[in-house]
């Protein structure tokens, strides 16, 4: 499932500087998190969908790389992003 342009704008507005700033790492992590949550729900009902499982693992890897980049640049921004997205417990 692709995000609608409205959803992307809302995420970019919330995590970025403005609604058209979808290239920031924080916005990318928010978009990836939204897609990961959707794919996780899909895989709960379709346990043998291995192609979706592979794409989910790729997304998790991309998000992990971006999160490590954000953590390297600004630890406080990383902590607030993790808390807002409720990624870690």
C-alpha positions in Angstrom: 0.0 0.0 0.0 1.4 3.3 -1.0 0.7 6.4 1.1 -1.6 8.9 -0.3 -0.2 12.4 -1.0 -2.2 13.8 1.9 -0.7 11.3 4.3 2.8 12.2 3.1 2.1 15.9 3.5 0.7 15.3 7.0 3.8 13.3 8.0 6.1 15.9 6.4 4.3 18.7 8.1 4.5 17.0 11.5 8.1 15.8 11.4 9.7 18.2 8.8 10.0 21.9 8.4 7.0 22.2 6.0 4.5 20.0 4.1 6.7 19.6 1.0 9.9 18.6 2.8 9.6 14.8 2.4 13.4 14.3 1.9 14.4 14.9 5.5 15.6 11.8 7.3 13.0 12.3 10.1 10.2 12.4 7.6 11.6 9.4 5.8 11.6 7.5 9.1 8.0 8.5 9.8 6.9 7.3 6.3 8.8 4.0 6.7 7.3 3.5 10.1 3.8 4.0 8.7 4.4 1.5 5.9 6.0 -1.0 8.3 2.9 -0.9 10.6 0.7 -1.5 7.6 2.8 -4.4 6.3 2.9 -5.9 9.7 -0.9 -6.0 9.9 -1.0 -7.5 6.4 1.4 -10.3 7.4 -0.6 -11.2 10.5 -3.5 -12.2 8.2 -1.4 -13.5 5.3 1.3 -15.6 7.0 2.7 -17.1 3.8 3.2 -13.9 1.8 7.0 -14.1 1.6 7.4 -11.3 -0.9 5.8 -8.9 1.5 7.9 -10.3 4.3 11.0 -9.6 2.3 10.0 -6.0 1.5 9.1 -5.5 5.2 12.6 -6.6 6.2 14.1 -4.2 3.6 12.1 -1.3 5.0 13.2 -2.1 8.5 16.8 -2.1 7.4 16.4 1.3 5.6 14.7 2.8 8.7 17.5 1.4 10.9 20.2 3.0 8.7 18.3 6.4 8.8 17.9 6.2 12.5 21.6 5.5 13.1 22.3 8.5 10.8 20.0 10.8 12.9 21.5 9.5 16.1 25.0 10.2 14.9 24.0 13.8 13.9 21.8 14.8 16.8 21.0 12.5 19.8 18.2 14.7 21.2 16.3 14.7 17.8 16.7 10.9 17.7 15.2 10.5 21.1 12.2 12.7 20.4 11.6 11.0 17.1 11.7 7.5 18.7 9.3 8.7 21.4 6.9 10.4 18.9 6.8 7.3 16.6 6.7 4.9 19.5 9.3 2.6 17.8 11.1 1.3 20.8 9.7 0.4 24.2 
